[in-house]
Amino acid sequence: MSEETSNGALAPTDMQGGASFTVEKLYLKDVSFEAPNAPQVFNEQGQPELQMNLNQRVQRLADNAFEVVLGVTLTCTVNGKTAYLAEVQQAGVFGLSGFEEAGIDAMLGTQCPAVLYPYVRQAIGDLIQGGGFPQFYMQPINFDALYAEGLRQRAAQQEAGGADGVLAPGTETVGNA
C-alpha cells in the first residue's frame, strides 16, 4: 500500500490493482436535539433507557464518487418520559476507483461508515452534554460484522425470490447518476 494526496487528503491506494479510496469531504448534513420534558425530567428518579437507531444511505454522485450518510438517532427515556432525543446525520463524499462492483459495495458498507462514525459519536456526545445531561459514550461498532450480516440477509432474500441490489446491505439508495 502506498499513499497519494488528493485534494489535500491522504488516500491509500492499491498499486497492484490500481484501486483507490479517497475521502473528499466530511460534513454534518443534519443535527437535531430535543429535551421535550425539560426541566421536569432532570428531577426524575429511575434508570434511563436508551434506544439507538443506526442507518446508512448511499448516493452515487458520479462514476467514482459517492455520498454516504450515516444517521444515528438516540432516544433516552426515564420512567416512560422522553428525556432527550438526539439525531445526527454525518455525511461524506468518497472517491472509489479501480474496484469491481463487489469491492465498491464492501467499501461503501464498511470503510465509509467506519470513517464517519467517530464524527457521529462526537456530535451525539456534544449534543447530550450540551443539553444538560450526563456525558454519553457510544460504543464502537464493527461495520465489517454488520456488512457480513447484511450480505447473509441479502443472500437469504435472493434465495426466497426477494429483492436484488448491489449497494451496502442495510442502506437506502437515493439515486444513481
N, C-alpha and C positions, 0 to 999 in steps of 0.2 A: 504494500500500500504506500502510496505517496500522497502528498497534499498539494493542491493547487489553490490559488487565490482567485475568487470570483466575486466581484462587487464588494471587495474588502473582507469577505468571509472565507475562512479556510474550508476547503471541501475535500474530503477523502475521495480518491479515485482508484479504480482498479485498472492497473496498467495492462493486464493480460486481456481483459475483455473490453476495455475502453469505457466501462460503465462509470458514471459519476453521479454523486448525490450532493446537492448544494442546498444550503439554507439561504434563500434570497431575502426574506423579510419575515419578521415576527411582530405580531401586533395583537392588542386586545380588540376583539370585534364587538363584544357586548358584555356589560357588567351590571349586576343588579344586587341590591341588598335591601331586605325588608325586615323590620322588627315590629310586626303588627300589634303586638300586645305589650309593647314597652310604654311606660316604665313599670307597670304592674308585674311583668314577667320576671323582673330582677329580684322580686321578693318570693317567688315560687320556690318551694322546697320539693325536692324529688330528683330522681335520676333522669338526666336528659337522654332522649332517644334521638339518634341520628340516622338519617336515611340519605344515601348518596346515589345519584343517578349520573352515569357517565355515558356520553355519546360522542360519535365522531361523524363528520360529514366530509366528503371529498368532492372537489370540483376540478375538472380538467380545465386549465386556463389556456393552454397551448399544447403543442405536441409533447413538449418536455417539461411543462410547468403545471403544478397542481397546487390548489389551495386546500389545506387541511385545517378543519376547525374541530378542536377538542372542547367539548362542553361538559361542565360539571355543575350539577345542582345539588346543594347540600341543605337539607331541612332538619332543623332541630326543634323537637317538641319537649315540653315539660308538663306533666300531668294533663296531656291531651291538648295543650295550648301551644300554638306555634311561637317559639322563642325568636327564631330567625330563619330566614330563607336567603341563601347566598347563591348567586348564579354567575358563572364566568364562562365566556366563550373565547378561548385563546386560539388565535389563528396564525398560520404561517404559509408562505409561498415557498415551495420546494422545487428544485430542479432535479429531474431524474432523466438521465440519458444513457443509452447503451444497455439498458436492461430489457430482457424479454418480458412479456406481459405478466407472467407469474412473479418475476422479480420485482416489477413495479408494484404489483398487488401486495407483496410481502413488505416492501419498503413503506408503502402507504399505511399498512396495518400495524407496523411495529416501530420502525425508526422515527417516522414523522410524529406520532403521538408521544413517543419517548422524549423527543426534543421539546415538545410543547408542555408536557406535564409539570416540570419544575416551575414554569411560569404560572400555570393554573394553581398549583399548590400555594405559591407565594401570594397570589391575588386573593384567593379564598381566605387564607390566614389573615391577611391585612384587613379584609372586609369585616371579618368576625371580630377581630380585636378592636378595630375602629368603631364597631357597633356597641362596644361596651361589654362584650362577652369574653370569657377566658380564652386564652390562646388555643388554637386548634391546629394540630399537625395531621395532614393527610398522609396515610401510609403509602410507601412506594407501590407501584403497580407493575406487574410483569406483563408487558404488552405482547411479548412473544407467546406466553401461555394463552392470553386472550385470543390472539390471532389463530393459534393452533386449534382452540376450541371452536372458533368461528368457522375454520376450514372443515372441521369434523361435522358441524351442524349443516354447513352448505352441502357437503357430500351426501348427508342423510336426506336433505330436501331434494337433491337431484335424483337420488335413488327412488324417492317417493313420487317423482314426477313434478317436483316443485320448481321454483324459480332458478334461473341460472344467471350468473353475473360474474364479472371479474373486477371487483374492487374490494378493498379490505372488508372482511367479514364484520358485521356489526356497524357498517357505515351506511350512510344515505348518499346517493349520488345526486348532485344538484344540477347536473347538466354537463354536457361534453361539447367542446369547441370543435 
